[in-house]
Amino acid sequence: MRKIQILVFVSTFLLNDVQAQKPEGAPGDFQLLKYNNPGLVVDLGVGLWGWPIPLDYDGDGDMDLLVSSQGKPYNGIYLFENTSGDAFPVFAKPKWLNKSIKDIQVSYVDGRPRLLIPGAELTDFLNQFERQKKDLFPAKEVLRDIKGKNRFNQWKYVDYDSDGDPDILIGVDDWGDYGWDNAFNSKGEWTRGPLHGYVYLLENVNGTYQNKGRLQVNGKDLDVFGAPTPNMADFDGDGDLDLICGEFLDKLTYFENIGTRARPVFSKGRYLKNEKGVISMDLEMIIPVAVDWNKDGLTDLVVGDEDGRVALIENTGKVENSMPVFKSARYFQQEAADVKFGALVTPFSVDWDGDGDEDLICGNSAGYIGFIENLGMYNGMPRWAKPVLLKSEGEVIRIQAGKNGSIQGPAEAKWGYTTLSVADWDGDGLKDIIVNSIWGKIEWFKNTGTEKAPKLAKAQGVKVDWPGKTVPKPSWIWWSPQPGTLVTQWRTTPFAIDWNKDGLTDLILLDTAGYLSYFERFKKGNEWMLKPGQRIFEAINGSVFDQRHSRDSLSPATGLLQLNNGKFGQSGRRKFTIADWDGDGKPDFLVNSMNVSFLKNEGIKNGKVQLRGKGKTGQLRLAGHDTSPTTVDWHRGPERDLLVGAEDGFLYYLKNKKNQ
């Protein structure tokens, strides 16, 4: 088998001279929350959409890892240096090198890393990144027959026909048949078409590229479920080049070359698998890169995940049923730097383990619920432990959409969007977890352990004493809620609080139409229940908003507070916390926006709580979709400070001005 040799590039950016472009605000603005825990090792991670670029950046003979990350604010190309020389190292903390580059792909040609973007090669990438490039072929011409939205456009060099010059494979997705939103029938069946992922060939003919169209399998277009990320190499060691593609979901498809090295012919695609079953990544939007990572002569896969993590999938060299056998994914590790928990992290600050300080219980886009323990103050800030996934009855909690749980269709099967609060829900003196998710179901996990050692039972629905037999439901769900349950807009905070100060835990959340509502707790016989929601919150200067807290210009300035008037997939998506932010003794609302906006409680008028918008709490943009705020008391100041979970999965801290 031909071994891929790595030709070392030595960048004029000396490592010691690289300064981090911090994705945080100026002094007094939002700042990244640090682990503040020397020696701690955590999952390697950037912000959203980790696009890996494995290469020997510093010329020391081992493989380093660059990762391009889109989104806000943790945008950039980050260097993770391999300081140990190990094949599976603990990488150094990330260093910012450049702004992110969309659709960047690395290919190895004669052992040398070559970097492509749609239509061009970056000819001095390690020194100038995207600032010096060579045009290859008009990128728009490849997309002419794409019917719908295109999110991935991935260009890779490969000598496809073994004539000694580099051809180009292009992976593109097509959302035209799929659409995106609100297409389930009453049986939960997706009524639109599939998501497509095609691979095009540009043949190098005497130095000029010619579009040969889509690759074929058995006379039909090669087609995977979006985001194809083509990688062509001799994966099975038989001398010709095979093809492995990624997808929008979590699997890798192998297309065996049953032709020749000079005239490839591909067999029907099969998912890569091993003795543990089909190989799958933890999340979605995966980006595989073919490279001999451990220099054993076998072509491995380095794979980026949607939440910014990157994994190694090693080629074992074995072939079973005419398919190469790879190991299961192992996520790379790094020295702990900035606290992160997936993507769209939703923190709630609470003393979970009963030791007297505030920990963090968090949800995220993957549907997990995590515990990040506060280990005590260190150099003026908390020292944080590595996140631990919480379990229910011994099984890791993970709420996912599956094939029909997301209004946006089966492409979101692995997402869960857990958002939560923590309170004593059943009055037994122990802290429970109340959660909403991609399903819009409000559920709770009872704590059956102790104050210092919580233990969670199986999730159960929050109960509402609805009049009659009809349970209100959002317009977007195809299924019918169970009697007595609470289903509302998806991805919205269920905030548990004793609002009326009667000793019982109530619930504040959006109702099915997006109005902020108060669900009062009461006891009916021997059962704790909620009364139907009451719209008791009135906005003074702007009453109707969208998911990003942009005011509807046609709405009345004063009226019932509708935090989201969007429909279907644009509904919900509102996160908030309740706390006395300005120290006047009244509970205020802090809601997601570009970062977090302050709604001041100005008291009660005609039975309605008057909320006045006071603008954003900071200047740094933390959201593409939404943020998730909680308040913290780490310094025992007169007022609580603000901690915000951002879309990039990192946490951002803002000190209350009254504490400065």
Residue pairs with C-beta under 8 A, 6 or more apart in sequence:
1 234
1 237
1 297
1 298
2 234
2 297
3 292
3 295
3 297
4 108
4 111
4 233
4 291
4 292
4 297
4 299
5 111
6 55
6 56
6 63
6 108
6 111
6 112
6 113
6 292
6 295
7 110
7 111
7 112
7 113
8 56
8 59
8 61
9 55
9 56
9 57
9 59
9 113
9 126
10 58
10 59
10 126
11 57
11 58
11 126
11 127
12 126
12 127
13 97
13 126
13 127
15 58
15 79
15 81
15 95
18 79
18 95
18 96
18 97
19 95
19 96
20 94
20 95
20 96
21 76
21 96
21 99
22 32
22 96
23 32
23 47
23 72
23 73
23 74
23 75
23 76
23 648
23 650
24 30
24 31
24 32
24 73
24 620
24 652
25 31
25 618
25 619
25 620
26 619
28 655
28 660
29 618
29 619
29 620
29 654
30 595
30 618
30 620
30 622
30 644
30 652
30 653
30 654
31 652
31 653
31 654
32 338
32 339
32 650
32 651
32 652
32 653
33 338
33 339
33 384
33 643
33 650
33 651
33 652
33 653
34 337
34 338
34 339
34 381
35 42
35 336
35 337
35 338
35 339
35 383
35 384
36 378
36 379
36 381
36 382
36 383
36 384
37 336
37 375
37 378
37 383
37 384
37 385
40 335
40 336
40 385
40 386
41 90
41 333
41 334
41 335
41 336
41 386
42 333
42 334
42 336
42 340
42 386
42 387
43 309
43 331
43 332
43 333
43 334
43 340
44 65
44 80
44 91
44 309
44 310
44 331
44 332
44 333
44 334
45 307
45 308
45 309
45 310
45 334
45 340
45 649
46 67
46 69
46 74
46 76
46 78
46 94
46 308
46 648
47 69
47 70
47 71
47 72
47 73
47 74
47 75
47 308
47 343
47 647
47 648
47 649
47 650
48 69
48 70
48 71
48 74
48 306
48 307
48 308
48 343
48 624
48 647
48 648
48 649
49 69
49 70
49 71
49 285
49 287
49 304
49 306
49 308
50 67
50 68
50 69
50 287
50 304
50 305
50 306
50 307
50 308
50 309
50 310
51 67
51 68
51 69
51 70
51 103
51 104
51 105
51 287
51 304
52 65
52 66
52 67
52 287
52 289
52 302
52 303
52 304
52 310
53 65
53 66
53 67
53 68
53 77
53 104
53 106
53 113
53 115
53 289
54 63
54 64
54 65
54 66
54 106
54 289
54 291
54 293
54 302
55 63
55 64
55 66
55 106
55 113
56 62
56 63
56 64
57 64
57 66
57 79
57 81
57 126
58 64
58 81
60 85
61 85
62 82
62 84
62 85
62 86
62 89
63 82
63 291
63 293
63 295
64 79
64 80
64 81
64 82
64 91
65 79
65 80
65 82
65 91
65 302
65 310
65 332
66 77
66 78
66 79
66 80
66 97
67 77
67 78
67 80
67 94
67 304
67 308
67 310
68 76
68 77
68 100
68 101
68 104
69 75
69 76
69 77
69 78
69 100
69 308
69 648
70 100
70 102
71 624
71 647
71 648
72 621
72 622
72 623
72 624
72 646
72 647
72 648
73 620
73 621
73 622
73 646
73 648
74 308
74 646
74 648
74 649
74 650
75 99
75 100
76 96
76 97
76 98
76 99
76 100
77 96
77 97
77 98
77 99
77 100
77 101
77 129
78 94
78 95
78 96
78 97
79 94
79 95
79 96
79 97
80 91
80 92
80 94
80 332
80 334
81 91
81 92
81 95
82 89
82 91
82 92
83 89
83 91
83 92
84 90
87 293
87 294
87 295
88 294
88 312
88 330
88 332
89 332
89 333
90 333
90 334
90 335
91 332
91 333
91 334
91 335
92 334
92 335
93 334
93 335
93 336
93 337
94 334
94 337
97 129
98 129
98 130
101 117
101 122
101 129
101 130
102 117
103 117
103 118
103 152
103 153
103 154
103 155
104 115
104 116
104 117
104 122
105 115
105 116
105 117
105 154
105 155
105 156
105 229
105 289
106 113
106 114
106 115
106 116
106 289
106 291
107 113
107 114
107 115
107 116
107 156
107 157
107 158
107 166
108 114
108 290
108 291
109 157
109 159
109 166
114 121
114 157
114 166
115 121
115 122
115 125
116 122
116 136
116 155
116 156
116 157
116 168
117 130
117 133
117 155
118 139
118 153
118 155
118 170
119 135
119 136
119 137
119 138
119 139
119 155
120 133
120 134
120 135
120 136
121 133
121 134
121 136
122 128
122 129
122 130
122 132
122 133
123 132
123 133
123 134
124 131
124 132
136 155
136 168
136 202
136 209
137 168
137 202
137 209
137 211
139 153
141 211
142 153
142 170
142 172
142 200
142 202
142 211
143 150
143 153
143 172
146 172
146 174
146 176
147 174
147 176
147 177
148 174
148 175
148 176
148 177
148 178
148 179
149 175
149 176
149 180
150 172
150 173
150 174
150 175
151 173
151 175
151 226
151 227
152 171
152 172
152 173
152 197
152 226
152 227
152 228
152 229
153 170
153 171
153 172
154 170
154 171
154 172
154 227
154 228
154 229
154 230
155 168
155 169
155 170
156 168
156 169
156 170
156 171
156 230
156 231
156 232
157 166
157 167
157 168
158 166
158 167
158 168
158 169
158 232
158 241
159 165
159 166
159 167
160 167
160 169
160 201
160 203
160 232
160 241
160 264
161 167
161 203
161 262
161 263
161 264
162 261
162 262
163 204
163 262
165 204
165 207
166 204
167 201
167 202
167 203
167 204
167 209
168 201
168 202
168 204
168 209
169 199
169 200
169 201
169 202
169 215
169 230
169 232
170 199
170 200
170 201
170 202
170 230
171 197
171 198
171 199
171 200
171 227
171 228
171 229
171 230
171 245
172 197
172 198
172 200
172 228
173 195
173 196
173 197
173 198
173 226
173 227
173 228
173 248
174 195
174 196
174 197
174 198
175 195
175 196
175 226
176 193
176 196
177 192
177 193
177 194
177 195
177 196
178 192
178 193
178 194
178 195
178 196
178 409
178 411
179 192
179 193
179 409
180 408
180 409
180 569
181 407
181 408
181 409
181 568
181 569
181 570
182 407
182 476
182 567
182 568
182 569
183 190
183 191
183 192
183 409
184 190
184 191
184 404
184 407
184 409
184 478
185 191
185 478
186 478
187 478
188 403
188 404
188 478
188 479
189 404
190 403
190 404
190 409
190 410
192 409
194 225
195 225
195 226
195 248
195 411
196 223
196 226
197 223
197 224
197 225
197 226
197 227
197 228
197 245
197 247
197 248
198 214
198 215
198 221
198 222
198 223
198 228
199 214
199 215
199 222
199 228
199 230
199 243
199 245
200 211
200 212
200 213
200 214
200 215
201 211
201 212
201 213
201 214
201 215
202 209
202 210
202 211
202 212
203 209
203 210
203 212
214 221
214 222
215 221
215 222
215 243
215 266
216 222
216 266
217 255
217 266
217 267
217 268
217 269
218 268
222 243
222 245
222 255
222 266
222 269
224 245
224 246
224 247
224 253
224 269
225 247
225 248
225 249
225 411
226 247
226 248
226 249
226 411
227 246
227 247
227 248
227 285
227 286
227 287
228 245
228 246
228 247
229 245
229 246
229 286
229 287
229 288
229 289
230 243
230 244
230 245
231 243
231 244
231 245
231 288
231 289
231 290
231 301
232 241
232 242
232 243
232 290
233 241
233 242
233 244
233 290
233 299
234 240
234 241
234 242
234 299
235 242
235 244
235 254
235 290
235 299
235 315
235 324
236 242
236 256
236 319
236 322
236 323
236 324
237 298
237 317
237 319
237 324
239 261
240 257
240 259
240 260
240 261
240 264
241 257
241 261
241 264
242 254
242 255
242 256
242 257
242 266
242 324
243 254
243 255
243 257
243 264
243 266
244 252
244 253
244 254
244 255
244 272
244 288
244 290
244 301
245 252
245 253
245 255
245 269
245 288
246 252
246 286
246 287
246 288
246 303
247 253
247 286
248 284
248 285
248 411
249 284
249 286
249 411
249 413
249 414
250 280
250 281
250 282
250 283
250 284
250 286
250 414
251 271
251 272
251 278
251 279
251 280
251 281
252 271
252 272
252 279
252 286
252 288
252 301
252 303
252 313
253 269
253 270
253 271
253 272
254 269
254 270
254 271
254 272
254 323
254 324
255 266
255 267
255 268
255 269
256 266
256 267
256 322
256 323
257 264
257 265
257 266
258 265
258 266
258 267
259 265
259 266
270 323
271 278
271 279
272 278
272 279
272 323
272 324
272 326
273 279
273 323
274 316
274 325
274 326
274 327
274 328
276 328
279 313
279 326
279 328
279 329
280 329
281 303
281 305
281 311
281 329
282 305
282 307
282 309
282 329
282 331
282 366
283 305
283 306
283 307
283 309
283 342
283 343
283 365
283 366
283 414
283 415
284 305
284 306
284 411
284 412
284 413
284 414
284 415
285 305
285 306
286 303
286 304
286 305
286 306
287 303
287 304
288 301
288 302
288 303
288 313
289 301
289 302
289 303
289 304
290 299
290 300
290 301
291 299
291 300
291 301
291 302
292 298
292 299
292 300
293 300
293 302
293 312
293 314
294 300
294 314
296 317
298 314
298 315
298 316
298 317
299 315
300 312
300 313
300 314
300 315
300 326
301 312
301 313
301 315
301 326
302 310
302 311
302 312
302 313
303 310
303 311
303 312
303 313
303 329
304 310
305 311
306 343
306 365
307 342
307 343
307 364
307 365
307 366
307 649
308 340
308 343
308 648
308 649
309 331
309 332
310 331
310 332
311 329
311 330
311 331
311 332
312 329
312 330
312 332
313 326
313 327
313 328
313 329
313 330
314 326
314 327
314 330
315 324
315 325
315 326
316 324
316 325
316 326
316 327
317 324
318 324
318 325
319 325
336 386
338 650
338 651
339 372
339 384
339 650
339 651
340 648
340 649
340 650
340 651
341 347
341 362
341 364
341 368
341 370
341 372
341 387
341 645
341 649
341 651
342 364
342 365
342 366
342 368
342 370
342 649
343 364
343 365
343 366
343 647
343 648
343 649
344 364
344 365
344 417
344 625
344 626
344 628
344 645
344 647
344 649
345 362
345 363
345 364
345 628
345 645
345 646
345 649
345 650
345 651
346 362
346 363
346 364
346 418
346 419
346 420
346 493
346 575
346 628
346 645
347 360
347 361
347 362
347 628
347 630
347 643
347 644
347 645
347 651
348 360
348 361
348 362
348 420
348 421
348 422
348 630
349 358
349 359
349 360
349 630
349 631
349 632
349 633
349 643
350 358
350 359
350 360
350 361
350 422
350 431
351 357
351 358
351 359
352 359
352 361
352 371
352 373
352 422
352 431
352 454
353 359
353 373
353 452
353 453
353 454
354 450
354 451
354 452
355 452
357 374
357 376
357 382
357 634
358 374
358 632
358 633
358 634
359 371
359 372
359 373
359 374
360 370
360 371
360 372
360 374
360 384
360 630
360 643
360 651
361 369
361 370
361 371
361 372
361 390
361 420
361 422
361 433
362 369
362 370
362 372
362 387
362 645
363 369
363 370
363 416
363 417
363 418
363 419
363 420
363 435
363 437
364 370
364 416
364 417
364 418
364 649
365 415
365 416
365 417
366 398
366 414
366 415
366 416
367 398
367 399
367 400
367 414
367 415
367 416
367 417
367 418
367 437
367 438
368 389
368 390
368 396
368 397
368 398
368 416
368 418
369 389
369 390
369 397
369 418
369 420
369 433
369 435
370 387
370 388
370 389
370 390
371 387
371 388
371 389
371 390
372 384
372 385
372 386
372 387
372 388
373 384
373 385
373 388
374 382
374 383
374 384
374 385
374 634
375 382
375 383
375 384
375 385
376 382
376 383
377 383
377 634
381 634
382 634
389 396
389 397
390 396
390 397
390 433
390 456
391 397
391 456
392 445
392 456
392 457
392 458
392 459
393 456
393 457
393 458
397 445
397 456
397 459
398 416
399 416
399 418
399 435
399 437
399 438
399 439
400 413
400 414
400 415
400 416
400 438
401 412
401 413
401 414
401 415
401 416
401 438
401 439
402 413
403 410
403 413
404 410
404 478
405 412
405 413
405 438
405 439
406 412
406 413
406 415
406 438
406 490
407 476
407 477
407 490
407 568
407 569
408 569
412 438
415 438
416 437
416 438
417 437
417 438
417 490
417 491
418 435
418 436
418 437
419 435
419 436
419 437
419 491
419 492
419 493
419 494
419 575
419 628
420 433
420 434
420 435
420 436
420 493
420 494
421 433
421 434
421 493
421 494
421 495
421 496
421 497
422 431
422 432
422 433
422 434
422 496
423 431
423 432
423 434
423 496
423 497
423 505
424 430
424 431
424 432
424 505
425 432
425 434
425 444
425 446
425 496
425 505
425 528
426 432
426 446
426 528
427 504
427 505
427 528
428 447
429 451
430 447
430 449
430 450
430 451
430 454
431 447
431 451
431 454
432 444
432 445
432 446
432 447
433 444
433 445
433 447
433 456
434 442
434 443
434 444
434 462
434 494
434 496
434 507
435 442
435 443
435 444
435 445
435 459
435 494
436 442
436 443
436 488
436 490
436 491
436 492
436 493
436 494
436 509
437 490
437 491
438 490
438 491
439 487
439 490
440 474
440 477
440 487
440 488
440 489
440 490
440 492
440 572
441 461
441 481
441 485
441 486
441 487
442 461
442 462
442 485
442 486
442 487
442 488
442 494
442 507
442 509
443 459
443 460
443 461
443 462
444 459
444 460
444 462
445 456
445 457
445 458
445 459
446 456
446 457
446 460
447 454
447 455
447 456
447 457
448 455
448 456
448 457
449 455
449 456
461 482
461 484
461 485
461 486
462 485
462 486
462 494
462 507
462 530
463 484
463 485
463 486
463 527
463 528
463 529
463 530
464 471
464 484
464 485
464 486
464 519
464 529
464 530
464 531
464 532
465 484
465 522
465 524
465 529
465 530
465 531
465 532
466 472
466 483
466 484
466 532
467 532
469 483
471 480
471 481
471 482
471 483
471 484
471 485
471 487
472 487
472 511
472 512
472 532
473 480
473 481
473 487
473 512
474 487
474 488
474 489
474 490
474 512
474 571
474 572
475 512
475 567
475 568
476 490
476 567
476 568
476 569
476 571
477 487
481 487
484 529
486 507
486 519
486 530
487 512
488 509
488 510
488 511
488 512
488 572
489 510
489 511
489 512
489 514
489 564
489 571
489 572
489 573
489 574
490 571
490 572
490 573
491 572
491 573
491 574
491 575
491 626
492 509
492 510
492 564
492 572
492 573
492 574
492 575
493 509
493 574
493 575
493 576
493 577
493 628
494 507
494 509
495 507
495 508
495 509
495 576
495 577
495 578
496 505
496 506
496 507
497 505
497 506
497 507
497 508
497 578
497 587
498 504
498 505
498 506
499 506
499 508
499 518
499 520
499 587
500 506
500 520
504 521
504 522
504 523
504 528
505 521
506 518
506 519
506 520
506 521
506 530
507 518
507 519
507 521
507 530
508 516
508 517
508 518
508 519
508 578
509 516
509 517
509 519
509 533
510 516
510 517
510 563
510 564
510 572
510 574
511 517
511 533
511 535
513 562
514 562
514 563
514 564
514 565
514 566
514 571
514 572
514 574
515 535
515 537
515 560
515 561
515 562
515 563
516 535
516 537
516 561
516 562
516 563
516 589
517 533
517 534
517 535
517 536
517 537
518 533
518 534
518 535
518 536
518 537
519 530
519 531
519 532
519 533
519 534
520 530
520 531
520 534
521 528
521 529
521 530
521 531
522 528
522 529
522 530
522 531
523 529
535 560
535 561
536 607
536 608
536 609
537 560
537 561
537 608
537 609
537 611
538 558
538 559
538 560
538 561
538 605
538 608
538 609
538 610
538 611
539 557
539 558
539 559
539 560
539 561
539 599
539 611
539 612
539 613
540 557
540 558
540 602
540 610
540 611
540 612
540 613
541 557
541 558
541 612
541 613
542 551
542 555
542 557
542 613
543 555
543 556
543 557
543 558
543 559
543 560
543 561
543 562
544 551
544 552
544 555
544 556
544 559
544 562
544 565
545 551
545 552
545 562
545 563
545 564
545 565
546 552
546 564
546 565
546 566
546 570
547 564
547 566
547 570
547 571
547 572
547 573
547 574
547 625
547 626
548 592
548 593
548 594
548 623
548 625
548 626
549 563
549 574
549 591
549 592
549 593
549 594
549 597
552 565
555 562
555 565
560 608
561 599
561 611
563 574
563 576
563 591
564 570
564 571
564 572
564 573
564 574
566 572
566 573
573 592
573 625
573 626
574 591
574 592
574 626
575 591
575 592
575 626
575 627
575 628
575 629
575 645
576 589
576 590
576 591
576 592
576 629
577 589
577 590
577 629
577 630
577 631
578 587
578 588
578 589
578 590
579 587
579 588
579 590
579 631
579 640
580 586
580 587
580 588
580 639
580 640
581 588
581 590
581 598
581 600
581 631
581 639
581 640
581 642
581 656
582 588
582 598
582 600
582 639
582 658
583 638
583 639
583 658
584 601
586 601
586 602
586 603
587 601
588 598
588 599
588 600
588 601
588 611
589 598
589 599
589 601
589 611
590 596
590 597
590 598
590 599
590 617
590 629
590 631
590 642
591 597
591 599
591 629
592 623
592 626
592 627
592 628
592 629
593 616
593 623
593 627
594 616
594 621
594 622
594 623
595 616
595 617
595 618
595 619
595 620
595 621
595 622
595 623
595 627
595 644
595 652
596 616
596 617
596 618
596 622
596 627
596 629
596 642
596 644
596 654
597 613
597 614
597 615
597 616
597 617
598 613
598 614
598 615
598 616
598 617
599 611
599 612
599 613
599 614
600 611
600 612
600 613
600 614
601 609
601 610
601 611
602 610
602 611
602 612
603 609
603 610
604 610
617 642
617 654
618 654
620 652
622 644
622 646
622 647
622 652
623 646
623 647
624 647
625 647
626 647
627 644
627 645
627 646
627 647
628 644
628 645
629 642
629 643
629 644
629 645
630 642
630 643
630 644
630 645
631 640
631 641
631 642
631 643
632 640
632 641
632 642
632 643
632 653
633 640
633 641
634 641
635 641
635 659
637 656
637 658
637 659
638 658
638 659
639 656
639 658
639 659
640 656
641 653
641 654
641 655
641 656
641 659
642 653
642 654
642 655
642 656
643 651
643 652
643 653
643 654
644 651
644 652
644 653
644 654
645 651
646 652
